[in-house]
């Protein structure tokens, strides 16, 4: 293998490690090794490079016996490595609009954007059951770069995790972006939607608890909603 090919392979492996950390939050060398099918020595080499670049950080996992092990998680700096819908110019434009015309206009822009997205998604969800609508929403959001993980609870509710926020820089400056996403999910799914974690607050993901309206916990829909 020539030097260029080796470098490309290294970059590919590090990208996979970053994506795994993004989705899982905090992981050990052993977990990464098993996920990628590479040796722990190889994993440590890549982790060292990523930690040196300040893209990840490590912490000691306490154990009752044996040598201590480390867990690894992404840093705030790593956000620049993931899909981002807004470039620096867009960020500056939003800031200027806010400074010149006030937060109310920025809020109106987010609401208008939400309405357009809702129209697009709703057309695709026409005639679908609640379960199907949730799955469709997850598919669309994942396609937009949110890196979605969907999990159904035993009581019929759903955990809707977004490991990436393409608009995080905007959301930190103006929380209307987050409010609009909650409202969008609730409207499309006809559900009660609660955001329990948020990347803009410093969490590793945005997590939503979704419950179908009119359904008591522990009951399933009949598939006609």
ABEGO torsion letter per residue (X at the ends): XBAAAAAAAAAAAAAAAAAAAAAAGBBBAAAAAAAAGBBAAAAAAAAAAAAAAGABBBBBBBBABEBBBBBBBBBAAAAAABBBABBAAAAAAAAAAAAAAEAAAAAAAAAAAAAAAAAAAAAAABGBBAAAAAAAAAAAAAAAGAGBBBBBBAAGBBBBBBABBAAAAAAAABAAAAAAAAAAAAAAAGBBBBBABBAAAGBABBBBBBBBBGBBBGBBBAGAX
